[in-house]
Amino acid sequence: MAETRTPAAPEASPGPRAPQPPPRTNRLGLPLAEYKGLKTTLCAGCGHNAISERIAEAMFEMGVPPERVAKFSGIGCSSKSPAYFLSRSFAFNTVHGRMPAVATGALLANRTLLGLGVSGDGDTASIGLGQFCHLMRRNLPIIYVIEDNGVYGLTKGQFSATADVGSKLKTGVVNELPPIDTCALAIQLGATFVGRSFSGDKKQLSALLKAAVAHRGTSMLDIVSPCVTFNDHEGSTKSYAYMKDHDEPLHELSFVPAFEDIAVEYSPGEGVEVRMHDGSLLRLRKLEEVYDPRDRARALTRIAESHGKGEVLTGVLFVDPKAQTFLDLLDLPEEPLATLPASRIRPSREALAAIMEEHR
Amino acid sequence: MNDFSIQVATVNGSGSQSANTVLLRALFQMGIPVSGKNLFPSNIAGLPTWYTIRVSRDGWVARKRDVDLLVAMNPESAAEDVAGLRPGAAVIYDQPLALHTRRDDLVFYPVPFDALARGVATEARLAKLLRNMAYVGVVARLLGIEMAEVERAIAKVFAGKKKAQELNVAAARAGFEQAAKLRKADGLRVERMDANRGKIVIDGNSAAALGAMFGGVTVAAWYPITPSSSLAETLISAMRRHRIGPDGKATFAIVQAEDELAAAGMVVGAGWAGARAMTATSGPGISLMAEFTGLAYFAEIPAVIWDVQRVGPSTGLPTRTAQGDLLSTAYLSHGDTKHILLLPGSAEECFAMGAEAFDIAERFQTPVFVLSDLDLGMNVWMSDPFPYPEKAIDRGKVLSRADLDRLGGFARYADPDGDGIGWRTLPGTDHPAAAYFTRGTGHDERAHYSERPDDWEHNLRRVARKIDGARAALPAPVAEGRGAAVGILCAGTSGFAVAESRDQLRRERRLETDGLRVRAFPFADSVRDFVAAHDRVYVVDQNRDGQLAQLLRLDLPADLGPRLRSLSSISGLPLDARTVTEAVAAREG
């Protein structure tokens, strides 16, 4: 299997073989094929595969140079998926539940990277809950995606900590412990872009991912992603059927990147517009109510209400495009620490002499 | 003259540390070789604590088992402190403790410390603190320490705090005057020497932090744990002073992580991305870092991990010293691992290895553990000033964009140079062929996932070759003596006691020995040669089961094993020469 470094992954590019017009390219002149990965080894119909496709498309459409992306993951089905998109990007498949620390170290070493963490509900909310919490509170620029199916797939179907009360496994086991709402947690802990979506909602997920690329700070996206093998049956609350019935979008999302001419008419009362840090525009057109995702307390209340109604609230739950990031806090230079020249990382002979004098 | 030890017994949190430092510095400034050890409890305030100062004209700095002068300030521990003294020892004590009734074979000097302190400051809290500086004055008078040097030391310790300087000088003088009323009845005296010209006084953790700074550390992540916290804290303050660029930006990121797992993970992530990354911890933290260590070993990522060892297992004795992590660290994590260890045995080596560890980690693309201990890390030592690192920083085998243009591509885990070390690219390298997939799962030379038996074995054997090849590049052992039939082998702070013990064995028992202090694992070939050249080699350990001896047995040819004799001791106290001398003499008959 060819994996990395092959500019195109032919087996992943669909389409007929007849002579074709040149493929559509992005602002870097790259075709979508340059953003693809290996052929997936996950189950056919797995929600994660759709998410992989959306990520590739979002990076393509945003014109992100693939080499600038660093993919991070933990352990589990979700964490295998970075192999299935962006083959030209660096990747680090780390250990179970502890990807946030690795990503943090790497992104401090090289702040010019666009960090993309892919985790699962077990990897984040069970074994990795501590590291997840601390990542959220640092507001390190990173996109953190949870491919949330409520179940451990690779170990063949055990509940994770996002499984809903009453949710039933194929084996008949019923979950009796309350779920951890990773979005509520992320908002409370200080994440500055928090959204929830469904792997089957192409339009919403694409807009969320593109906005996450534009966001400066931690973007946390919890994406319900049904497990067709272990958790897609009647009685599951993370199934395609359940999501069809209970997905409750807060708004209709559209995203206009900064590099496109922004000429969007704005009618007050129709929704909310959020200007992202890089100048791009996130439009949230109201569906039932005007939901302002810049209100942290309101967001938490609305999420709590949705649990009571058995709804899965999706869309942009919270955004603060101007918050200070961990990089600001650490006062880092623009260039990567990793490649600073020796002259900048080894103090002078005189500095050592002065320190020695202080210890005399 | 100039050869004795002082023990100051106080209550933790009573502010005696400054007084003890002044005492030590005054002796140092008089040109007399001196060392100090803090024996403290795991407690913020209230429990007994002891500070020992050893004065040695011969320059010995190991702990001396016998105390020659006790300063008894703590009612809680006084009875036991006095009971433990050798006959003829001297005791300066707080008068109300009436210790003179306890033994008749000691020299007693009662001093009314409360009255002395109250004469300087009436405020109770202040008076309590000044009692400490008063004993400095008493000790100075009785031993012949020059008051001018005491006052110079006070100025240094309380630099920039004029009021504190004045009060402390007054307290020391009060003690000095009071002691004039005492009749000197012991034989302890100091006399000015010239042994410390140019020397500095520094603790091992500060030395390590400075080493890391001059070694070009760019990312550090840590979690507080005794006895390593001061390493990270000194690093932070030193970096803020010396590593802020002219643009006002930090050329480093230091993160206090949520735990040691995260600290290790950040270091691994940063090392992967090309930073010179480090953490500092102690045994319990090392246990938590096991999983990430295995990942870094297998994915071949540079990392520097300082382990300032304390007594374990479990929480153990968190404020006492040991060398109990040798074996577990050498093979940390599950599966097949074997790590490079550096074993500093002085403050100067903490500095040198603090810098060099990054070169080694990046050259061999692997975690490097630096095993210090509480004795070395938290106590102050006389040292020659640290030489500026002359060797250029070695970033190891890294392919640039231009290299990739030339080569067309690369295989991350191939062995093109025959040394087991592959070439790597750094994330962000702007070339379509730069990226590779880093994973803790089985992989082939091109970093592709593989479960093939031959890929697994081929890869892991190459990694073993790589680590084996590091032997010659690591700090060489330090040898002393030549041609004796008996050898004494040790590592780290045991070297202080062993050097003195070899002198004792020579003088007192007419037993010639050769010494070898190893400074790295896997062991240099000269370690094998040393063992082969001696009939019997005593291996000195500060742990229960002789871990250094066990490591030697694992690493050396099997036929050399029978020559090794393990001498291990584990008390939580720094090793003293007398213990080694007695053990060797008993075995040698």
Interface residues (C-beta under 8 A of the other chain):
Chain A: M1 A2 E3 T4 R5 P7 P65 P66 E67 R68 A70 F72 P82 A83 S87 R88 S89 F90 A91 F92 N93 T94 V95 R98 M99 P100 A101 V102 A103 T104 G105 A106 L107 L108 A109 N110 T112 L113 G130 Q131 C133 H134 L330 D331 L332 P333 P336 L337 A338 T339 L340 A342 R344 I345 R346 P347 R349 A351 L352 I355 M356 H359 R360
Chain B: K199 I200 V201 I202 L210 M213 F214 G215 G216 V217 T218 V219 A221 A238 H242 R243 G245 D247 G248 K249 A250 T251 F252 A253 V255 A257 E258 D259 L261 A262 A263 A264 G265 M266 V267 V268 G269 A270 G271 W272 A273 G274 A275 R276 A277 E291 F292 L295 A299 P385 F386 Y388 P389 A392 I393 G409 L426 P427 G428 T429 D430 H431 P432 A433 A434 A435 Y436 F437 T438 R439 G440 T441 R446 A447 H448 Y449
